[in-house]
Amino acid sequence: MENISILIVEDEQRLAEILKKQLEESGFNAEIALDGYIGRQLVEKNKYNLIILDINLPLINGYDLCREIRKTNSKIPIIMLTAFGTTDNKIAGFDVGADDYLVKPFDLRELLARVNVFIRRSDSYIRIPEKLGLADLEMDLNTKTVIRADKKIDLTAKESLLLETFLRNKDKLLTREFIIEQVWGIEFDPSTNIIDVYINYLRKKIDKDFEPKLIHTKFGFGFYCSDKEI
């Protein structure tokens, strides 16, 4: 993994150095930025395979930095680290383009596991060009472009991954547990409403002004994506 480069944007220097050491021992290259401004400069100057991003940063906070990164790079995995673990905090992170969310304090083994998942996933996306579709909707997995009835639809990173999960499993009933594992990569919390919030976001963008409706709910069982009710 000598060519895999990871940027750690974390203002707690001791934690940043521990993360760098662990990542390097796992075979990755790792670089540290101790504030959001330096983090932005490094992202503009260098190419990284993944970013570990704290939220409460000096100069430019993690939300704003993530939003700026997403303006020019929709593909790089971003894992947010934060002491704030409420559902609202997580939704705010996903809304600006984060791919995953880890609450401090955390187990380093869990972080490394998530890093490995995203590195394998992003590598496979680079190697395998692919398009997914249903009815008059088409999704290009390389560019994350979504078009329905010749109209381009802008999705956030998390909405895009949710739609991809549906399209890869079209006509299949998906449980809430399955969706949250595929899209959020975290243990399922039965009290969270993140799934409902994001499915509502997605429906407004890809179903509200179109027919047929593609995302359906089977109450008590889960959700499914189909051009017909099953």
N, C-alpha and C positions, 0 to 999 in steps of 0.2 A: 504494500500500500504506500510505497515511497512517493508516489506521485499524487496522492490524495492530500489536499491542503485544506485546513480548517481555520477559520478566524474566530477567536474568542473575544467578544466585546463585553468586558466585565470590569467594573471599577473597584471591586474588592481584590486587591493585588494578590493576596495570599490564595484566594480561591482560584483566581485566574492562573496562577503558577501551578497549582495542584492539577487543574484541568489540563493545562499544557503538558505537564509531565505524564499524566495518565494517557493522554491521546498519543504522545510520542512513543510511550512504551507499548502501545497497541499498534504501532506501525504507521501512524499518520504524521504529516507535517502540521505543526500548529503555530499560530502567531497570535499575539495579544494586543488589544487596544484597550486602554484604560478609561476612555471616554467616547461618547458618541461621535464627536467631531473627528477624532483620529480614526475611529472605525469607518466613517464615511470616506475619508481620504484613502484608506487602505483598500476598501471595496472598489473605489474608482480606479485605483492604480494596479491592483493585482487580481488574479483569477483564483477564486476559491471554490471548493466542491461543497462546502457546507458552512453555515454561520451559526455559532452559539451566541445568543444575544440577550443580555440583561435588559430589563425594562427601566429601572431607576438609575439612569446614567447622567453624568454631568454633561453640560453643553447641549447635547442632542439626546433626548430620551429614546428608549428602545422602540416605542410605538412609531415615533416620527422617523427614526432611522429605517425601520422596517418598511414603512410606507415609501420612503425615498428609494430604497433598493428595488422595490417592486416596480417602480416606474421604468426601470431599464433592464431588470432581470426577473422574469416570472418563474424561472425554473429552479434556481438554487434553493436547496432546503434550508429553512431557518427554524431553529429550535429556540424558543424563548425561555429564559430562566428568570424567576421572580419570586419574591416573598409574598406576592398577592395571589391568592388562590381561589377567589370567588368565581362563580359562573360568569358574572359581568366582566371581570378582568380577562377571563379566557376568551370570551366572545370578542372583546376589544382587540386582543392579540390576533385572533383568527381574521378579524375584519380587515386589519392592515396588511395581512398576507403571511402571517406565521404558519408554519406547517405543524408544529407541535409545541407543547407547553409543559414545562417541568417546574414544580413548585419547590422552593427552598424550605428546609434542607432536603436534599435528595441523595439517593444512593448512587455513587459513581458508576456502579455496574449497570444500573438502569439507563443512565445517560449514554454509556458506551453502547449498550444494546440498541438504543434508539438511533444513535449515530450510524451504526452498522446497517440498520434497516434502510435508512434514507440514502446512504451511499450505494447500497445494492440497487435500490429502486431507481435512483437517478441515473445510474449506469445503464440499467436495462432500458430506460426511456431513450437514452442517446443511441443505443445500438439497434433498437427495433422501431422503425417508423410505423405508425399505426393510426388509423382513423376508426372511430366508433360512430354508429348512427342508429337512429330509430325514427320511422315515419319521415318527416321533412327536416329532422334535426341531425346535424353532423358535428362531431367534435374531433379536431386534429390534436392528437396527444403531444406532438412535438412543439407546436406553437401555442397550445392551449386555446386555440380559436374555436368558438362555438357559433354556428350559424343555424338559424331556423327560418324556413320559408324565405331564404335569401336575405335575411336580416341578421347582422352580426350582434351577438349578445355578449356583453362584458360581465365576466364573473370574477369574484375574488378567488384567491388561491384555494381556500377551503371549499367554496361553492363548486369550483372546478373539480376538485378531488371527489366531492360528494356525487356530482353528476357522472364522473367517470366510473365510480363504484356502481351506480345504478345501471349504466349502459353496459358494463361488463357482465352484469347479472340480470339482464332484461328478462321479463316474464317470470322472474323468480321472486318469491316472497322473502324479504330480508328482515331479520329481527333487529331490534334496536341494538342489541349486543354486537351483532355482526357489523352494523354500520359504524358504530363508534370505534370498534377495533380497527376497521379498514381506513377510516377517515381521520380519526384523532390519534390512534395508536396508544390509547391509554386505557387503563382498566375501567370497565363500565360502572358508572355511578347511576343507580336506578332513580335517583332524585334529580338528576340534571335535566334541563330542558333544552340543551344545546341542539340536539337532533331536531326537535320540533321547530326551533328558531330558524335553523339553516334550511330545512325542507321548505318552510314557508318563504324564505328568501328566494330559493331556487324556483319554486312554483310561480312566484310573481314575475320572474324573468323569462322562464321558458314555457309557461303554460297560460298565464293570464290572458294574453292577447292572441292565443293560437288554439286551433283544434286539429287533431284530437288532443285531450289532456294526456300527459305522459306519466306523471307521478301520482300514484294512488296510495290510499291508506286502507289497510284491512284492520279494523279496530280490534284490539286485543292480540294481534299477531305481529304486525309490522307494516312495512311499506314495500311497494314494488313499482317497477318502471315498465310500462307497456303501452302500446297504442290501442289497447282494448282492456276492458275490465275482466279480471280473472277470478 
